[in-house]
């Protein structure tokens, strides 16, 4: 439902307990006053990105569960963690309403939203005025870099300024130099953020471009837009949208009789498996780039086992680990601040997530907590990779997956590491 706020306690996601109360002992240096950390999670249970909601919610809840165990092992008994979920309906208005509701109920750290447009709206109208740190798990719009957030917004996904050259290079490699690429996408922070810089990147590597065509993401149908996208029979297409809305775009494109999903390129967070509501022919064979998670690391493999073993959805989604990492950063920063107050937590986020300091993953979370309590710097390395933040709350480095939809599932072809 559009703009739906519907707060869901963790009971709404079967994998997670609503309240995780942490047990243990005080530090050797003497007892410190305890605190309660309240984490609010803005996720799309409805709307154009609803396919991602359950996995992202479960990932954040798993972080709280792991923190509960690790705080107990570290000997901390005076910290309590509460986690709450609210549906943003995949709209900025819904995101603002969801965040405001949770903040009014005492949320000290907000995770979300999944879309850049919603995250920008939340920051401007909810988290920044309330002095509550916000960590976006799946936000790539370049507009977030210069957002006037007073240092309260961070994201565990890199900016599209890093993705555009990679996607342009992939298109050239796959299609050959000098080909014409039709560019189209939703007229919001996602489309307007990536398409112009992608157009420039494509032309720099010798490609021709058509568009970009920006369309209304709330339109009922897209027949005329589809005709414009395939006009002139371009060699390939780039279309930027969210799953539920792409179902309508893809259907309209197939009706033209001139569109082939194997000539489509996409970017950003797309479902790991083609959803049943999207016409398979409109996406099968499509190639894309997305900020990726390291494969083969102990943390990544352990997280996958943890996710699939616990109750609730078993279906992983692209970048769901980013929400796990966001929750961990909130928790570690609160421990470092010895406070559940957002204005205290935000000061510690760069300290616990970035160099210098010994590197810890969630597999040695108790050790990280002990180090913090001993006054040492730590460098939390996420399941999704390093989360070193710059002065704008952006990642300093990124790992990108190059993938293709093969037999209905994302098949990672290679991974590329880049730094600013």
N, C-alpha and C positions, 0 to 999 in steps of 0.2 A: 504493500500500500504506500502511496506517495506520502512522504513526510511523516511516516509513522514513528512515534517515539518509543512505545512499548518496552519499558525496562524489563529485562529478563535477568533474574538472578541465575546463578550458575546451575540451578536445578533445570533451567531450560535447555542446557547442554548436558547430556547425561554423563559426560566424562568427568565433570568437575564438581567439587564440593563448594557450596556458596561461601562459607567462611573457612579460612585456613588459619587456625590459631596456633602460633608457633611456641614450642616449649624448649627450655634449656636453662642455663645458668648465666649469671652476669660475668663480665670480664674479670681477669685477674687483677686489673688495676683498681677494682672497686665497683660497686653497683652503680649503674646509670639508670636514669629514669626511663621507663618504657614509653612506647608510643604505638599508635595504630596507623597503619598505612592502608588507605583505601584506594584501590585501583579501579577506574572506570574504563570499560572497553566499548568503543563504538564500532559496531560491525553491521553489515547488511544482511539481515535475516530475510528481507524482502527487497524488491526492486531489481534493477538491471544487473547487479553483482551479487545477488542472493546466493548463487552457487558457492561463493567463497566463505560465507558467514560461519557455518558450523565448524569448518576447519580452523579458521582464525580464532574463533572463540575458544575452541578446545586447546589450541596451542598456548594461549595466554593462561588458561586455567592450569595447564600442566606445569607452567613456570611457577605458579603459586604453590602447587603441590611439592615440586622439587625444592623450593625455598623453605617450605615447612620442615622437610626432613633435614635440610642442610643447616638451618638455624639451630635445630635441636642438637645436631652433631657438633656444631660450633660452640655450644654451651650458652645460647642466648634464649632466655625464657620470658623476656618482658617486651617482646615485639609481637604484635598481632596484625595479620593481613586480611583484608576483606576485598573481594572482587565482585564486580557487578557488571552486567551487560545491558546495552540498550541498542535497539535497532534504528538505523538511520534511514532505512528505506532506499538507500543509494541516492539520496538527494542532499544538497547543502542545507536546506531548511530542516530536514529530518535530523541531520548531523548536529546542527546547532541546538535543536530542541533536546536531543538525546544527551549531549554534553552538559547543557545547562541543568537538566534534571539530575544528573549524577553529581555535578558540582554542588547543587543545592543540598544534596544528601551527604556531602562531605568528601567527595572524591578529591584526592591529593595529587593524582597523576592520571592522565588520560592517554589511552592507546587508541589510535585511529585518527581519521577514518581511512577506508581503503582507497577512496578516490581523492585526487588532489583538490578538486573543487570543494568537496565537503571539508577536507582538512583546513583549507584556507578560510572557509566560512567559520568553522569552529574556532580557529585561532583568533580571528578578528572579533568574533561576537561572544566568545565564551571563555576560552582558556587564558588568553593574554590578559583581558580585564580582571579575571579572577586570580591571576598570578599562580596558575596551575600548569606545570610542564606537560607538554603533549608530545608523543612520539608516534609519528606516522609510519606504518609498516609497508605501505605500497604506494607511495606518493613520489612521482618523478617529475612533476612540472617544474621548469626552471623558475617560475614565478615565486616558488617557495624560498629560493635562495635569498632574495631581497625583501621578503615579507617583513613588515614592521612588527616583530614579535617580542621585542625586548629580551631576546635570548631564551624564550620559553618554548620554541618549537625545534624538534629534532626529527630526523627521519632515518630509518634503517634501510632505505632504498636510495640508490644514487640518482642524481639529476639527469634528465634527458639530454643535457649538454654533453654528457659522456656517451649516451646511447646512440645519438644521431650518427656520428661518424662510423660506428660499428655497423649499424643497420645499413648505411649507405654502401659500405664496403662489401657487406654480404650480398646486397642486391646486384652490385656490379659483378661480383664473382659468379653469381648464379645465372645472371641474364646476359652478361657481356657488355662491354662499353658501348655508349652511344644509343642505348635503348630508351624508349619513352615509358615513364612511370607515371601512372595516374594516382594522385594523392587525394585522400578524402578522410574525413573524420568528424567526430562530434564537436559541436561549437561550444566547448567548455575549456577548462584549464588543461585537460589532457590533450585535446586536439590542437588548440591554439598554442600550447606550449611546445609540442614536439614537431608539428608539421612544418612550420616556417624554417626551423633550423635543419630539419631533414632535407627540405628542398634545397637549401644552400649546400649541404654536405653532398647531396647527389650531384648537383651541378659541378661541384669542385672535382669530383672524380670522373667527370665526362659523361654523365647521364643527362637525358632530357626529362623535363617534368611537365605534367599537365595538372593544373590546379595550384593550391589545394582547394577542394570543395569542402566547405564547412556546413554541416546540416544540423537541424534542430533535433536534439536527442529525445524530444518528447513527441515527435510527429507520429501520427497513426500509421502512415505508410510512406514508402520511399521509392515509388516507381519512377518519378521524374528524376530524382537524385541518382538512381541506378543508371538511367539512360545517359546522364551526364558523365558518370564515372567511366562507362565503357565507350563513350563517344570517341571516334577516331581509332578504335581498336588498339589501345596502348599495349605495350609488350608485357607489362606487369602492373600490379596495383599495391598500394599501401592503404589500408583502412584501419583507422584507430577508433575502437568502440569497446563497449562492455558486452558481455555475453548475451544477455537477454535482448538488448537492442540490436546486436549484430544479427540475431535470428531473423529480424525483419529486413535488415539491409541485405543479408545473404540470400533470403528468399527472393527479394526484388531483383537482385543481380542475376540469379539463376533464370528468372523469367525472361530476361533480355535475350537469352540464348547465346550470348557472347562472352560470358564470364566462366572462368575455370579456377577453382580453388587452388590448383597447383601453381597458378601465377600470382598468388596473393602473398603479401608480406605483412606481418603484424608486429606489434611491439607492446611491451608492458605485460601485466599479469593476465594471462589467459588460462583457462582451466586445464588441468593435467590431462583430462579426457574430454573429447568433444561431447557436450551435453546433448541429451536426446531432443531438446527443443531447438537445436540448431541444425539446419539441413546439412547432412554430412558432406555432400558434394561442394558446399560453399566453403569448407574449411580443410577437408582432407588434402594433404600435400602442401598446405601453406607452410611457409617458413617464417621464423621470427627470432627476435632477440629479447631477452629479459634478464634483469639482474638475477644472478643465480646464487646457489649455495654450493660450497665446496662438496665434492663427492669423494667418498673414501676416507674422510676423516673420522676419528673415533666419535667426536661429538655428533656429526651428521648421522652416522650409522646408528648410534645409540638413541638419538632423538626419533629416528624412524621406527625403531623397535618399540620405544616408549609410546609413541603416538598410536601405532597400530595395535598395541596390546591392551590399552586402556579402553574402558567403556566409551560409547559415543561413536561418532562417525569414524570410519576407518579410512575414508578417502582423503588422502593428502591433496593439498592445493598449492599452486605456485606461490612461493614466498610466505607460506604460513609460518615458517620458522622465524620470520621477521617479527611477528607478534610475540612469540615466545621470548625472543631477545629483547624486545621493548619492555616486556614485563620484568625481565631479569635486571635490566638497567635501572628501572624505577626502584626495584627492591634494593639493589646494591647501593644506589645513591641515597636512599632513605637510611640504610644502615650506616653509611658514611657520615650522614648528617645527624644521626641519632635523633631523627625527627620525622614525623609524618606530614609536616607542613610543606606545601608545594614550593614556597619561596626559599625554603632551606634545601629541599631536594634538588632543585634545578641547579644550584651552585656545585653540586657534587657529580652531576651526570658526566661532564667531560673528564673528571678525575677518575671515575671508575671504568669508563669505557675506552679511554685512549691512553697511549703511551705518555710518559714513562711508567714503569712499574712492571712487576712480574705478570706474565700472561696466564690467565685462568679461563677455562671453559666451564660450562655448567656441571661437567663431570667432577670438578673439584671445587664446587661452590662453597662447601664448608671451609676449605682452605682460604678461599678468597675472603670470606667473612672474617675469619680469624686475622688475616693480614690487615684488613680495614680496621678492625678493633685495636690492632697493635699500632695504628697510625701510619701504615705503609700504603703507598700507592699501588693500585692494581690496574691491569689492563684486561678487561673482560673481552674475550673473543667469542662472538656469537656462533650459534649453529649455522647461521647464514653467512658467516665470515667476519672479518674485522669490522668493528664499529667505531673506528676513530673518527671523531667529529671535528670539523673545522669551526671557525668563529661564527659561521652562519647556521650551524647545526646540520650541515651536509657531510656526507661521508668523504673521507680523503681518498679512498681507493674503492674499486669495485671489481666484482667478478661477474661476467656476463655469460649466459648460456646462449648458444646458437642452436636452434632446434627446428624440427619439422614435425608436422602431424602425420604419423604413419599408423595405419590401421586404427585410426581414431584416438591415438594417444601421442602425447609429446615424446619425441625421441631426441635426446640431446646429442648433437653432432660433435660439438667441441665447446670448450670454455676458454674465455679470454680474460686476462687480468689487466686492468688499466689503473693508472693513478692520474690525479689532476695535474 
